[in-house]
Amino acid sequence: MKPKAYIQTFGCQMNEHDSYRMMEVLGAEGYDLTPEVDDASLIVLNTCSVRENPENKVYSQLGRLRRLKQQNPELIIGVGGCVAQQEGEAILKREKAVDMVFGPDNFMRLPEMLAQVRGGQRVLMTKWLPRDKQVQNFIPEEWVERGHVEGCKAYIAITKGCDNFCTFCVVPFTRGREASREPENILREARDLVSRGAREIWLLGQNVNSYRVHDYGFHELLEDVSSIPGLPRIRFTSPHPNDWNNRLSDLMAARANICNHLHLPFQAGSDRVLHLMNRQHTIEEYLDKIRYMRSINPAMEITTDLIVGFPTETEAEFETTLRVLEEVEFSQIFPFKYSPRPKTKAAKMEDDVPRRVKEERLARVIALQDAINARRIARSVGALEEVLIDSANPKQRGAMNGRTGGNRPVTVPGAHLEVGDLVQVRITAASGHWLTGELVEEAAAASS
Ligand code: SF4
């Protein structure tokens, strides 16, 4: 019987993508993946340190895994990803049950690490790979055509790391300096994923639209990926407002297979706070880009990240954040209370907005967004949407779930659909973020 590996992923799509790559690497080592932690002889936590909460979750999960290791001393436990990069040896010192700690640049070296652990060592691998002139094919040649298709979706990492050093953000320290993959390396991966059933490809990068190899930038890459025959949907995340331009908005409007969804973090409505965050743009510049995009593509769904209670944020400055929500009418927001992260510049500032005030501001943005979302989603009822079916509805027998181009989840009951079908759906009801619809006609079957 094959040994079993269990991977638990915390955090963003980039971590999910890294976990899929780890699955492929471990599969080549003879492991089967298991959804049951108790069945595994290898457990890997792929961690996130962008906020305090997921980091705390990793340590409490390690406490639970310690008990499994006491019952089964042969069990191998690894901690990978951003907390591993940030904390390094401290994890090995703090948690004796952990056998290996490795950063995001090292997961392709799992076979080597496992051999060392089996040889009786505890392993620490947090060295950065060399980044030659910031261009790096960080997916090794032999793995380019072995990407993972999950249902009908696949992720491609096109850049890694970030050079922006926003003062609240730990990513430049946990993922390193920015590097872009060679275009042909990415396009080969995309063509291969399409030939193996991918209907929707996500291009990933911490600052995805700063992708550049010499004079070939994100615009050129998006043009080329969207020209691949048989690929009906492309998404990307997360772009930075500084690197966004109207040419990219024009391309999104012109290409039917680039989805009508943009996740563009604005973080704060006040120019003074944006400056303290080192965001390098004003709120008017951000809003101008959104206004242009909406003027040529009114159907565009825009989502965002924002932080409340950044050091020194006043009540009046917080209210400018509320005004941005009102103007843009985001379809979804990911709001966070500021918390200092290790090594960042903001961690040296006094965290002077009281917790109670941060909580109250967070509650206000959530309440406002709920009202905005209720308005927006009510307008969806009766509309015709193209939906990519991606899974069976776990609660409703015979119903299938999918996503609109704007990335809204939709349930389509009783229509005999399959994962990968791209269909026209009339929206009949809306609740919270979720839509329900009925099939109008099949746009393109999974087999097409
Ligand atoms: S752009 Fe800023 S927030 Fe985004 S990953 Fe880079 S440093 Fe972090």
Boltz pocket constraint, residues with backbone or C-beta under 6 A from the ligand:
constraints:
  - pocket:
      binder: B
      contacts: [[A, 162], [A, 163], [A, 164], [A, 165], [A, 166], [A, 169], [A, 170], [A, 171], [A, 172], [A, 206], [A, 207], [A, 240]]
      max_distance: 6.0
